[in-house]
Amino acid sequence: MSHLLVVESWVGSMSRLLPRAIAEGGHRFTFLTRDLHHYLRAAPDERPHPLLAAGNVLTAETNDPAALLPHVERLHAALGFDGVLSSCDYYLPTVAALADRLGLPGPRPEAVRDACRKDLTRARLAAAGVPGPRSALGREPAELLGAAAGIGYPLVVKPVDLCAGMFVRQVADERELLDALAALAAFPVNARGQRRERAVLLEELLTGPEVSVETVTSDGVTHVVGVTGKTIGGTPAFVETGHLFPADLAPALAAAAADTAVAAVRALGLDQVVAHTELKLTPDGPRVVEVNPRPAGNRITELVRRVTGVDLAAACVDVALGRRPDLAARDTGTASAAVAFLLPDRDGVLAGVEGAEDVRDEPSVVELSLAAPGSAVRRAVSNNEYLGHVMTASPGAAGAGRDAERLLARLTPRYLADEEVPA
């Protein structure tokens, strides 16, 4: 039995999948956090959060790597860790530094740092000749206005160190660019209390379908598990509205996307890592949007498992322990799996979702999760505002995607009138 140190986590699906994978692998874990209440508030169905099943739940200032490294070194001397991991992007560089400090398996800290900072990713990929959008980096409005004129409108404004599509905006002119920069400047600290980098990335607006490539790199070899199709909405924001695995692509196009993602992982120098690389399939070929050195969120990991039998959460545990994961696809009886997200189109308080019971009874539905009545919601401008999702599975190729879209259309959110909202 191995002992893993889990440093922070997202509170969505991976916060449940990782503890499950650790337990099913016959291992145990210690959970380290700066704010236990962050997870208590996210407990599912009033049950204890799965992360609290840890053998030890410890508190430390995880936002201060300089103090955390020697602290964890002392914990390691007492408890003995065999690997360290996290699912939360904001702590992946710290985890890589901890593994390096303790002499445990893991990717090089510099590689993870560059993958988690979108501007550094762009520079590394450009130097290696991996195709991406034309881009420019700046900090001051005047500097960015000049850079935007060089790229040309419309373009994409992107913070270099946020996740879930937060503050990523398409802008059509100077006024919209200045508005986007002002909104970003008013958000100096991320959701985990970390002060943000002021740099802003401007990118050429890429056209074409969006996909992600799910890979596992172990001992210097990158294995492509599959390509996921993605739908995006919410213009001028970029909100992920659904995913289909495997993507409904011609084999040659899927292979080109996979090859580009592998080249990006190699250019960043990532090893001992599960990665989720997002790309646009432009008329000129695949272009890398970003590289995430952790398993895919938004239920993609579950779509992959249902179709291939490959458990990317378990693979994440294996590579953190320096083991070669089992990536052999198996016949699961499912040819495609999809998830579609219900987005609020306004701010308000949710009264309920009509059609839920009928959708739940559909034979293709394997998961239906909806926000509870009384939840305060706001119009979706990132992946953080979902009202819920429907997941489907099908024995036919791409059939799950059609089912998910059809069933999502039968779900209608209703909101409390202003006079019905409790004080």
C-alpha positions, -999 to +999 in steps of 0.1 A: +000+000+000+014+034-011+008+067+007+000+097-014+000+134-004-029+153-020-023+190-019-056+209-025-081+199-052-109+212-073-142+206-057-159+193-088-157+158-104-119+153-099-122+158-062-143+127-061-126+107-088-091+110-074-100+097-039-119+068-055-089+060-078-065+060-048-088+037-028-094+013-057-056+011-063-052-001-027-035+031-016-041+057+012-037+094+012-031+125+034-050+156+024-033+190+029-053+222+026-052+258+037-090+261+040-109+229+050-142+248+049-137+252+011-144+215+008-170+212+036-191+237+017-189+215-014-198+182+002-222+163-021-257+155-008-249+164+028-224+135+029-188+141+040-166+152+010-146+123-004-114+141+003-122+140+040-118+102+038-081+108+039-061+090+067-049+125+077-064+159+070-038+186+077-039+223+074-010+244+061-005+276+041-004+260+007-002+294-010+033+300+004+056+275-014+087+288+003+073+279+037+054+248+025+083+229+011+103+225+044+070+219+062+061+190+039+097+177+042+091+174+079+057+157+073+074+133+049+100+123+076+071+115+099+045+100+076+065+088+046+049+097+012+054+077-020+039+104-043+023+138-043-005+151-066-033+176-070-062+181-095-062+219-090-043+239-116-034+266-091-013+241-071+002+220-098+035+239-098+038+236-061+031+198-063+059+194-089+082+214-066+073+192-036+079+160-056+113+173-067+122+184-032+112+150-017+129+130-045+095+115-055+083+108-091+068+137-110+073+161-139+100+188-138+088+218-119+098+242-148+077+222-172+046+224-151+052+261-144+054+268-181+023+247-188+002+264-162+012+299-173-004+305-207+021+331-218+050+308-210+033+280-228+028+301-259+065+311-259+077+275-255+055+261-282+064+289-306+101+282-300+095+245-308+075+253-339+042+239-325+014+258-342-008+282-322-024+316-327-005+348-332-002+364-298+013+393-278+018+398-241+014+431-222+006+447-189-005+482-196-035+493-216-015+515-240+009+486-246-019+462-252-038+485-276-007+488-297-003+450-297-039+445-306-035+467-337-007+445-348-027+412-344-060+427-358-095+425-345-115+405-335-091+389-311-091+371-277-082+386-244-068+360-220-055+361-184-023+341-182-031+323-149-068+317-145-089+286-153-123+275-165-125+302-191-126+330-165-123+365-181-114+350-215-132+373-240-136+379-277-133+416-284-141+434-316-125+468-311-105+491-288-135+499-266-143+462-259-106+455-253-104+483-227-136+470-210-121+435-208-089+448-194-107+468-167-128+437-157-096+417-154-078+443-134-107+443-109-099+407-102-064+408-087-067+376-065-079+342-078-105+320-061-078+304-039-065+336-025-034+338-047-023+371-061-025+371-099+000+379-125-009+413-142+002+402-176-025+398-203-023+376-234-038+388-267-044+361-292-056+358-328-092+345-329-090+310-343-119+295-362-130+259-365-141+231-342-125+228-308-112+195-295-091+182-266-065+154-267-062+133-236-027+119-231-006+101-205+032+106-205+053+080-186+090+074-189+093+099-217+066+082-239+033+100-246+003+077-251-028+093-268-060+079-250-083+097-274-097+130-288-127+147-273-151+169-293-161+202-276-189+227-281-184+263-271-210+290-264-216+322-245-200+347-269-182+370-262-171+346-234-159+310-242-181+287-222-178+249-227-214+237-234-207+201-241-183+173-248-184+141-270-159+112-267-146+102-291-148+133-312-168+128-344-139+134-367-124+119-398-095+096-388-069+118-405-081+149-387-081+131-353-046+119-360-034+154-368-049+168-336-033+140-316+001+145-332+000+183-325-009+176-288+020+152-284+043+177-300+031+203-274+036+180-245+071+172-258+079+209-263+070+217-227+092+188-215+063+172-195+068+137-182+050+116-156+018+135-162-017+131-175-025+160-198-055+176-214-045+197-245-071+219-261-069+227-298-088+245-326-091+226-359-086+256-382-086+256-420-048+257-418-046+227-395-047+221-357-036+250-335-029+246-297-051+267-274-036+255-241-020+225-224-032+215-190-009+191-171-037+173-153-066+150-162-095+167-180-124+181-159-160+188-169-167+150-168-145+143-198-125+118-177-158+099-171-167+099-208-133+084-216-137+057-189-172+047-202-160+043-238-125+029-234-124+015-198-093+036-193-094+054-160-074+087-163-078+094-126-061+061-118-034+069-144-028+102-126-022+082-094+001+057-111+023+083-127+026+102-094+039+069-079+063+064-108+043+034-121+034+027-157-005+030-159-028+005-176-039+023-208-052-006-228-086+001-242-113-025-235-147-032-251-172-016-228-202-019-250-203+019-253-191+035-286-197+071-276-204+091-244-214+128-241-222+155-216-242+186-222-243+215-197-273+235-187-264+272-186-284+300-170-292+329-193-298+354-165-290+363-130-315+351-103-326+325-079-334+290-093-370+278-087-364+245-104-357+228-137-387+216-157-384+183-176-359+167-152-379+136-143-387+128-180-351+132-190-339+111-160-360+082-173-345+082-208-325+049-214-294+067-228-290+088-196-263+077-173-260+108-152-283+138-145-271+164-120-289+197-114-286+227-091-310+226-062-340+250-061-331+281-042-296+283-057-284+318-066-272+318-102-259+342-127-257+343-164-229+320-176-196+338-185-173+309-177-174+272-168-182+280-132-219+289-137-234+257-148-269+248-136-261+211-141-255+185-168-269+155-186-245+126-195-255+100-221-239+068-234-246+051-267-236+019-285-234+039-317-206+063-328-215+099-320-250+088-309-244+100-274-238+135-286-272+137-304-289+123-274-273+147-250-282+178-271-318+165-276-323+159-239-307+191-228-333+210-249-360+194-228-346+210-196-360+244-188-347+264-158-373+285-140-365+314-117-382+329-087-399+362-092-382+391-074-410+391-047-405+354-041-368+357-033-362+353+005-347+383+021 
